[in-house]
Amino acid sequence: MPGRGAKGKHQAKLKPQDCTLGLQVVNPKAAGIDIGNEEHWVAVPPAMDGNPVRCFKCFTADLKAMANWLKECGIETVVMQSTGVYWMPAYDILEEAGIKVFLVNARDTRNLPGRKTDIQECQWLLKLHVYGLLRNSVLPESGIRVMRTYWRQRQQHVADAARCVQRMQKALTQMNLQLANVISDISGLSGERIIDAILEGERNPERLAELRDPRLKASKESIAGSLEGNWRPELLFVLKQEHETHGGYQRKIRECDDALGAHYQTLEAKADPTSLPPVRRDKRPRGNVPEKLDLRGELYRATGVDLTSIDGINILTAQTLTAEVGSDMSRFETEAHFVSFLGLCPNNKISGGKVIGRDKRKTVSRAGRALRMGACTLLRSQTYLGAQYRRLRTKLGAPKAMKAMANKLARIAYRMMKYGEKYVDKGNDFYEEKYRSQQVRMLTKKAAALGLQVVAIS
């Protein structure tokens, strides 16, 4: 009988609950706004105003007039597309006016092919929203949005500073000063001292090598040998400018750290940071971590959980995840919705109950990208997650295993932030024993189907 096989059961799950062809009005007091750079077109139901479609400029006074007109019409909900950053001023003013704003993805509002105008677009948005055919985007609370702005600006400065270091290294290489071959980071203490001395006019390799930090592994002789080159004035000019620009970005990064620390003090405290256990040796702050800000303690105080206890998530990854999505997981129905929001789930094309293709998801999530980078660090980790990542890497390959483990890290973080649970590592040996038992059960089942028996060798 149809429906009893695996395919029939799968199709039974896909059967719609309501087979009626009519559409029900979900948001009767709604409006649609077509966001633009210079002007916004707004449409309301014809029964609410004699002139249901109006145009407003993007100036603040016009946006306030738009909000007042919508309130006079009795509008309760408004839908708009997330077009660049042009939607943000209108969103803030409408939210202050007490109107619920639906921010939707432009891909969900595609109309029939052909020419369309701004008037038709706002009316189309209104029609879709009235019948409840659009999904509202997930936006964190205002405090997290402020944190996200500070953190994104800091990340931009870090990236710009890294490009300055690359250009400094290029100028040194062109002068055949192979300093980067003996010092791993020319923007570190030793590199800064040597470059400062070069820009002040020092050319003696022996004197420059004496500026090295005593903790540096490279010897004075190797450093002195790398500093014999061709002192070209035009490349020294480039080196000077890039060095000054790099210092300016470092000052801006410290300013972002101060602003971020001040903002943390305005957030509600959910836990006492003094109860945090000491940081593990493999989780010590490194890289571009704020120097004067206890970021781990502030994150724990604001979220109530220690995300750095998860193997593969350091303090920078935890901060990026919190700044992008916040700690309120009630906006996501399940952890599967959270993983999909981060772009860490497969994008399967299903037809007839079968997967006919897999495309890469077009969403670009900073939090998802940070979790992918965190998953890469599990390769040499002697933990449960490390053993699982190595197994997946052998079976699926590096790219797929990295995404699968990022999916795993996101699910663990979701449970911790939603239920307040603590992460407990079961260890590498526990995973290997679990995997071995699973393989034994599978082989025993296959052998029994063939009339054979699996015997353990003592």
C-alpha positions in Angstrom: 0.0 0.0 0.0 1.3 3.5 -0.7 2.6 5.4 2.2 4.1 2.5 4.1 7.6 2.6 2.6 10.3 5.0 3.6 9.5 7.3 0.7 5.8 7.3 1.6 6.5 8.2 5.2 8.8 11.0 4.2 6.2 12.4 1.8 3.5 12.1 4.5 5.6 14.5 6.7 5.7 17.0 3.8 1.9 16.9 3.4 0.4 20.4 4.1 -1.9 20.7 7.0 -4.3 23.1 5.3 -5.3 22.3 1.7 -7.6 25.3 1.2 -6.7 27.6 -1.7 -7.9 30.8 0.0 -5.6 33.3 1.8 -6.5 34.6 5.2 -5.7 38.1 6.3 -3.1 38.0 9.1 -2.1 41.6 9.4 -5.1 43.8 8.5 -3.5 47.1 9.8 -0.3 46.9 7.8 1.8 49.0 5.5 4.5 48.3 3.0 7.6 50.5 2.5 10.0 50.4 -0.5 13.3 51.6 0.9 15.5 53.8 -1.2 18.5 56.0 -1.0 16.8 59.3 -1.5 13.1 58.5 -1.0 10.8 55.9 0.5 7.5 54.8 -1.0 4.8 53.8 1.5 1.6 52.0 0.8 -1.4 51.4 3.1 -4.7 49.6 2.5 -7.0 51.8 0.4 -9.7 51.7 3.0 -7.5 53.5 5.5 -6.7 56.6 3.5 -7.9 58.3 0.3 -4.3 58.6 -0.9 -3.0 55.1 0.0 0.5 55.5 -1.7 2.8 58.3 -0.7 6.4 59.2 -1.1 8.7 60.5 1.7 12.2 61.9 1.5 14.9 60.3 3.6 15.5 63.3 5.8 14.7 62.9 9.5 11.8 65.4 9.4 10.2 63.4 6.5 10.7 60.1 8.3 8.9 61.5 11.4 6.1 62.8 9.1 5.9 59.3 7.6 5.6 57.7 11.1 2.9 60.2 12.1 0.9 59.5 8.9 1.0 55.8 9.6 -0.2 56.3 13.1 -3.1 58.5 11.9 -4.1 55.7 9.5 -4.1 53.2 12.4 -1.2 51.2 11.1 0.2 48.6 13.6 2.8 46.7 11.6 5.1 47.8 8.8 7.2 45.7 6.4 10.4 46.8 4.7 13.3 45.2 3.0 16.8 45.1 4.5 18.3 47.2 1.7 21.9 48.0 2.6 22.0 50.4 5.6 19.2 52.7 4.2 16.6 50.9 6.3 18.2 51.7 9.6 17.0 55.3 10.2 13.5 54.5 9.1 13.5 51.4 11.4 14.6 53.4 14.4 12.0 56.1 14.0 9.2 53.7 13.4 10.2 51.7 16.4 10.3 54.8 18.6 6.8 55.6 17.3 5.5 52.3 18.6 5.0 50.6 15.3 6.1 47.0 14.9 8.5 46.7 12.0 9.0 43.6 10.0 12.4 43.5 8.4 12.5 40.9 5.6 15.0 39.5 3.2 14.7 40.8 -0.4 14.9 37.3 -1.7 11.6 36.4 0.0 9.8 39.3 -1.8 10.5 38.5 -5.4 7.7 39.6 -7.8 6.8 38.2 -11.2 9.4 39.0 -13.9 9.1 42.2 -15.8 9.3 45.9 -15.2 8.3 47.2 -11.8 8.2 50.6 -10.2 8.6 51.7 -6.6 4.9 52.2 -6.3 4.3 48.6 -7.4 7.0 47.3 -5.1 5.6 48.9 -1.9 2.1 47.6 -2.8 3.5 44.1 -3.4 5.2 44.2 0.0 1.9 45.3 1.6 0.0 42.5 -0.1 2.5 39.8 1.0 2.5 41.1 4.6 -1.3 41.4 4.9 -1.6 37.7 4.2 1.3 36.7 6.5 3.6 35.5 3.7 6.8 37.2 4.9 9.2 36.1 7.7 10.6 38.7 10.1 14.4 38.9 10.4 16.1 38.1 13.6 17.6 41.3 15.2 19.3 41.3 18.5 18.3 43.7 21.3 19.5 47.3 21.2 22.3 46.7 23.7 23.8 43.9 21.6 23.5 46.1 18.4 25.6 48.7 20.1 28.2 46.1 21.1 28.1 44.7 17.5 28.9 48.2 16.1 31.9 48.6 18.4 33.2 45.1 17.7 32.8 45.3 13.9 34.7 48.6 13.9 37.5 47.0 15.9 37.6 44.0 13.6 37.9 46.4 10.6 40.8 48.2 12.3 42.5 44.9 13.0 42.2 43.9 9.3 43.5 47.3 8.1 46.5 47.1 10.6 47.3 43.6 9.2 47.4 45.0 5.7 49.9 47.7 6.9 52.1 45.0 8.3 52.0 43.2 4.9 53.0 46.3 3.1 55.9 46.9 5.6 57.1 43.4 5.0 56.9 43.9 1.2 59.0 47.1 1.5 61.6 45.3 3.6 61.8 42.4 1.2 62.3 44.7 -1.8 65.3 46.2 0.1 66.5 42.6 0.7 66.0 43.0 4.5 64.8 39.5 5.3 63.7 40.3 8.8 60.4 38.4 8.4 62.4 35.2 7.9 63.9 35.3 11.3 61.1 37.1 13.2 57.6 35.6 12.9 55.9 38.9 13.6 57.6 42.1 12.6 54.8 44.1 14.4 55.9 42.5 17.8 58.2 44.0 20.3 61.5 43.2 18.6 60.2 44.1 15.2 58.9 47.4 16.4 62.2 48.3 18.0 64.2 47.4 14.9 61.9 49.2 12.5 61.9 52.3 14.7 65.7 52.4 14.7 65.8 51.9 10.9 63.5 54.9 10.4 65.6 57.0 12.8 68.6 56.4 10.5 70.4 53.3 12.0 72.0 51.2 9.3 74.4 49.0 11.3 73.1 45.4 11.3 74.9 44.6 14.6 73.4 47.5 16.5 70.0 46.7 15.1 70.3 43.1 16.2 71.0 44.2 19.8 67.5 45.6 20.0 66.0 42.1 19.9 64.0 40.9 22.9 66.0 38.3 25.0 63.1 35.9 24.8 63.3 35.7 21.0 64.5 32.4 19.7 66.4 33.9 16.8 70.1 34.6 17.5 71.7 38.0 17.1 73.9 36.7 14.3 70.9 35.5 12.2 69.0 38.8 12.8 72.1 40.8 11.9 72.6 38.7 8.7 69.0 39.4 7.7 69.4 43.2 8.0 72.1 43.6 5.3 70.4 45.0 2.3 69.9 47.9 -0.1 68.7 51.0 1.7 66.6 52.5 -1.0 65.1 55.9 -0.1 61.7 55.5 -1.8 61.1 52.2 0.0 62.2 53.7 3.3 59.5 56.3 2.6 56.9 53.6 2.1 58.0 51.8 5.2 57.7 55.0 7.3 54.2 55.8 6.1 52.9 52.3 6.6 54.6 52.1 10.1 52.8 55.4 11.1 49.5 54.2 9.7 49.9 50.9 11.6 50.5 52.9 14.8 47.3 54.9 14.1 45.2 51.8 13.7 46.6 50.4 17.0 45.5 53.6 18.8 42.0 53.3 17.2 41.8 49.6 18.3 42.5 50.7 21.9 39.8 53.4 21.6 37.4 50.7 20.5 38.4 48.6 23.5 37.7 51.5 25.9 34.3 52.1 24.3 33.4 48.4 24.4 34.4 48.2 28.1 32.3 51.2 28.9 29.3 49.7 27.1 29.7 46.4 29.0 29.1 48.4 32.2 25.6 49.4 31.0 24.5 45.8 30.4 22.6 43.8 32.9 24.8 41.5 35.0 23.7 37.9 34.8 26.6 36.3 36.7 29.5 37.2 39.0 32.8 37.2 37.0 34.7 36.4 40.2 33.2 32.9 40.2 35.0 32.1 36.9 37.5 29.3 37.1 41.1 30.1 36.0 41.6 30.2 32.3 43.1 27.0 30.8 46.6 27.0 29.4 45.5 26.4 25.8 42.9 29.2 26.1 45.2 31.9 27.2 44.5 35.3 25.4 46.7 35.7 22.3 46.5 37.6 19.1 44.4 40.8 18.9 42.8 40.3 22.3 42.1 43.6 24.2 45.0 44.2 26.7 43.3 46.4 29.3 39.8 44.8 29.1 38.9 41.5 30.9 36.8 40.4 28.0 36.3 36.9 29.3 35.0 38.2 32.6 32.7 40.8 31.0 31.3 38.2 28.6 30.5 35.9 31.5 28.9 38.8 33.5 26.7 39.8 30.6 25.7 36.3 29.3 25.9 34.2 32.4 27.9 31.4 30.6 31.5 30.8 29.8 31.6 30.0 26.1 35.4 29.7 26.2 35.0 26.5 28.1 34.0 24.9 24.8 37.0 23.4 23.0 37.6 25.3 19.8 36.1 28.6 21.0 38.5 31.2 22.3 37.7 34.6 23.7 37.6 36.3 20.3 35.2 33.7 18.8 33.0 34.0 21.9 32.9 37.8 21.6 32.1 37.7 17.9 29.3 35.2 18.5 27.8 37.3 21.3 28.1 40.6 19.4 26.4 39.1 16.3 23.5 37.2 17.8 23.4 38.1 21.5 22.7 35.7 24.3 18.9 35.5 24.1 18.1 32.3 22.3 14.4 32.5 22.8 14.1 34.1 19.4 15.1 30.8 17.8 12.6 28.0 18.2 15.2 25.2 18.1 18.9 24.8 17.8 18.3 23.8 14.2 16.9 27.2 13.5 19.9 28.8 15.2 22.3 26.8 13.1 20.4 27.7 9.9 20.6 31.4 10.8 24.3 31.1 11.1 24.5 29.4 7.6 26.0 26.2 9.0 23.5 23.7 7.7 23.3 22.1 4.2 21.3 23.7 1.5 19.6 20.7 0.0 17.4 20.7 -3.1 14.7 18.1 -2.6 12.4 16.8 -5.2 10.2 13.8 -4.9 11.6 13.1 -1.4 15.2 12.9 -2.8 18.1 15.2 -2.5 18.9 16.2 -6.1 21.5 18.8 -5.4 23.4 20.7 -2.8 24.3 24.4 -3.1 26.3 26.6 -0.9 24.1 28.9 1.2 24.3 32.5 0.1 24.2 33.9 3.6 27.5 35.4 4.9 27.4 35.3 8.7 30.3 36.7 10.7 29.4 34.4 13.6 29.3 31.4 11.4 32.7 32.3 9.9 34.2 32.6 13.4 32.9 29.2 14.4 34.4 27.7 11.2 37.8 29.1 12.2 37.3 27.8 15.7 36.6 24.3 14.3 40.0 24.3 12.5 41.8 24.6 15.8 40.4 21.2 16.9 42.7 19.3 14.6 45.4 18.7 17.3 43.0 18.9 20.4 43.1 15.9 22.6 39.4 16.3 23.5 36.1 14.7 22.6 35.4 17.4 19.9 39.0 17.1 18.6 38.6 13.3 18.1 35.3 13.8 16.4 36.7 16.5 14.1 39.6 14.2 13.1 37.2 11.4 12.3 35.0 13.6 10.2 38.0 15.1 8.4 39.1 11.6 7.4 35.7 10.7 6.2 34.4 13.9 4.6 37.4 16.0 3.9 38.5 19.2 5.5 35.9 21.7 4.2 32.8 19.6 5.1 34.3 18.5 8.4 35.0 22.1 9.3 31.4 23.1 8.6 30.0 20.1 10.4 32.1 20.9 13.5 31.1 24.5 13.4 27.5 23.2 13.4 28.4 21.2 16.5 30.0 24.2 18.3 26.9 26.4 17.5 24.5 23.8 18.9 26.6 23.5 22.1 26.7 27.3 22.5 22.9 27.4 21.9 22.2 25.0 24.7 24.6 26.8 27.1 23.0 30.2 26.5 19.4 29.0 26.5 19.4 26.6 29.4 22.4 27.9 31.3 24.2 24.5 31.1 28.0 24.0 31.5 30.1 22.3 29.0 31.9 19.1 30.2 34.5 17.5 28.0 34.3 13.7 28.0 37.7 13.3 26.6 39.4 11.8 23.6 39.4 8.2 25.0 35.6 8.3 25.6 35.0 9.2 22.0 37.3 6.5 20.6 35.7 3.9 22.8 32.2 5.1 21.7 33.2 4.9 18.1 34.7 1.4 18.5 31.5 0.1 20.1 29.4 1.6 17.3 31.6 -0.1 14.7 31.4 -3.4 16.5 27.6 -3.2 16.6 27.4 -2.4 12.9 29.7 -5.3 12.0 27.8 -7.7 14.2 24.5 -6.7 12.5 26.0 -7.1 9.0 27.6 -10.5 9.9 24.3 -11.8 11.3 22.5 -10.8 8.1 25.0 -12.9 6.2 24.8 -15.9 8.6 28.2 -15.2 10.1 29.4 -14.3 13.6 31.9 -11.7 14.8 34.4 -13.1 17.3 36.6 -10.8 19.4 40.3 -11.7 19.5 41.6 -11.5 23.0 
